[in-house]
């Protein structure tokens, strides 16, 4: 198998540049969970090196470790040598998928996207198609929640944004992070047929879509909170929140897109008192929902979300607010799991768009 | 000492599983491969990675190792830089990271008690509210206290605050034959016989496995002020260091960086330090009035020695920024040239403080003879200089040049009355020159090792027992024959 990892081989310099200083270990949620070096970014870099040199075979243990990475990218932020550890992991995943090492659960997700254009394989997605002034990319996660999507569109209209909505297909981000290279390329082609990138900027609800669409199109993609923050005025707030909250920065929105001030500004406008967690902004910790681990290792994902919820509870806040549908769902699972352990009411997890909708005008739609 | 394999056989590993539980033993190839590497230049695969939970389990494992004749390599975070964690004869890695409880913080007695796997910064975060701290190495956010004791690690604050050695009051240790002993005391001083707790400081895992540490704490200074100064020539910076100490002023930190280092930090951190031949970072801490007076004097000395740029600040945020750059120095250097990597060679020599300018000048002259970079920087205030060799790790010629350059560097250091290692240790990479430096005392060190570890179980073939060149067991994609090395 020696020298046959041509994709990974291109990143060999990253592996040799890594000084093994270990600064990546204590920011990695996977290492913090179990504490074995094999589960650290440095460990994954070493395993990738072993594959390149032909000293390691892609056995079950190695494959498992490579796919446990949540792609939160906190290792890359902390690395003093600017080593592209997340890219090495993605490259290793591509190599492993090519060798037939993908698991059934991830293949099922990939098939969903390929066959239906939708992450969940939902053939009955209701696309709220409409004419408008600004192109909007809703994203699979939000499309799977038609009621909240309707509210989000209403919210945009209240703020004077007229979104143009077409029948979109998945942006392909999940395929990329799970290592389905060929499928990802085809999905990007399908996306470009279904969705026009001619007009800029394009708005989106989803942090993952924001980062990925920008990467594949090279166009200006705005997360909806950037636009909302520009438009939201005090007089539009009918019912201030007046709560002590803490804010969970989604990895793709904070480290990925550098958007961590806008949601805080919005929360302040809504009358929230923000009590920060220990790990915030571009040093935020993963909720446990990234990089495909929800389908790879749900136990690990659950433990990560519980750790993040515990951090939120420790602030003394009444709830944790976030801006990503995956973070919201994953954190809710973590909160429920903690409830199973301590019998208390689940710690509230709220999407900032839901909070905005309620605060800007009373809703007559089901909540 | 010629290396004889001391492998752990499957039946030994099975017995270890019974002692610590199946989940605490890893033998998959990926695990063994990963644990074969650490932050040093060398590598070698262990036969198992074992994560014990307490001293009793470790004692049983050590007794088994004596019975079955396999090596044990204790390991903390794997941040050691000289091959300390490399299982050169096989055997098991004892991963102590999960023995990480802070057992006691006792401000009244000025001490704290920790397990070996506690990370230095985690302890300092816990000590902060009591207004105490333990001075740590640049790797304090990753390094464990067990490893710090075993390597007698220290960092930028050693001039004023000393090294890890100066904080160890007592230890619980599992000896190489499996006894659990306590040495030292819970008192700030003791004259009760041999200072055995100090014997285990700097032993690099060869004399015992540290299972509990009682540490003295230093008071957290009330105020810190910093002065950053840039000089046209590196020697001017070196002379400034000697002049500051001679006042006498003991800054909390006094760091020197050469031009390449400044470029590397700027590139990695975007700090925007001025390009120069020599850069000094100086911090004074303590009572606010004393700090003000000290930093003013420091500034004057910098000016007198020709500093063309001086950034003088009491702003905590700016101070943190400046030191963040310094803390990232080692790793930052690896981004200077794409195909070059930082390798842990000639990484921490120490010379008498007055010899810093001579050493720095000499290192630069040596660098000029070769195609590789050897940028000097370091904790100049305590005479501890780093060079770090930057080379293309796939280029054999670079390694051979490095070997020659390192030899010249160490010869110069010894000639100036220095030591080959101020804070990282010996293990593999410095063994050859260490033996030259400590020729007189090596028979005594060896006698201690043989007496305490008759079967050569604990981290064997390191320090005085490493007879090969540092070019063997490299973790990089080059190989050298015995003749070449």
Contacts between the chains, C-beta under 8 A, distances in Angstrom:
chain1	res1	chain2	res2	distance
A	13	B	338	6.6
A	13	B	339	6.8
A	16	B	341	5.2
A	16	B	393	5.3
A	16	B	394	7.4
A	16	B	476	6.8
A	16	B	477	7.7
A	17	B	334	5.0
A	17	B	335	7.2
A	17	B	341	5.5
A	19	B	39	6.5
A	19	B	330	6.5
A	19	B	331	4.9
A	19	B	334	5.7
A	19	B	341	7.6
A	19	B	342	5.5
A	20	B	37	6.1
A	20	B	38	6.3
A	20	B	39	4.3
A	20	B	40	7.9
A	20	B	78	7.4
A	21	B	39	5.7
A	21	B	79	6.7
A	21	B	139	6.4
A	21	B	142	6.8
A	21	B	330	6.7
A	21	B	331	5.1
A	22	B	39	6.2
A	22	B	77	5.3
A	22	B	78	6.1
A	22	B	79	4.7
A	22	B	139	7.1
A	22	B	142	4.0
A	22	B	143	7.9
A	23	B	139	7.7
A	23	B	141	6.1
A	23	B	142	5.5
A	23	B	331	7.3
A	25	B	77	6.8
A	25	B	142	6.0
A	26	B	119	6.7
A	26	B	141	6.5
A	26	B	142	6.3
A	35	B	51	7.9
A	35	B	97	5.3
A	35	B	98	5.3
A	36	B	26	6.8
A	36	B	31	7.2
A	36	B	49	7.7
A	36	B	51	7.7
A	36	B	95	7.5
A	37	B	34	5.5
A	37	B	35	6.1
A	37	B	78	6.0
A	37	B	95	7.4
A	38	B	26	7.3
A	38	B	30	6.0
A	38	B	31	4.9
A	38	B	34	4.7
A	38	B	35	7.6
A	42	B	78	8.0
A	43	B	34	4.5
A	46	B	33	6.6
A	46	B	34	4.8
A	46	B	37	5.3
A	47	B	30	5.5
A	47	B	33	6.8
A	47	B	34	6.3
A	50	B	30	7.4
A	50	B	33	5.0
A	53	B	477	6.7
A	55	B	33	6.7
A	56	B	29	6.3
A	56	B	30	6.2
A	56	B	33	5.7
A	57	B	29	7.2
A	59	B	28	6.9
A	59	B	29	6.4
A	59	B	30	6.8
A	61	B	28	3.8
A	61	B	29	7.4
A	61	B	30	4.7
A	61	B	31	6.8
A	62	B	28	7.7
A	62	B	29	7.6
A	62	B	30	4.0
A	65	B	30	6.3
A	79	B	331	7.3
A	80	B	268	5.9
A	80	B	327	8.0
A	80	B	328	3.8
A	80	B	330	7.4
A	80	B	331	3.3
A	80	B	332	5.4
A	81	B	268	7.2
A	81	B	331	4.3
A	81	B	332	6.9
A	81	B	334	4.5
A	81	B	335	5.7
A	81	B	342	7.9
A	82	B	268	6.3
A	82	B	335	5.6
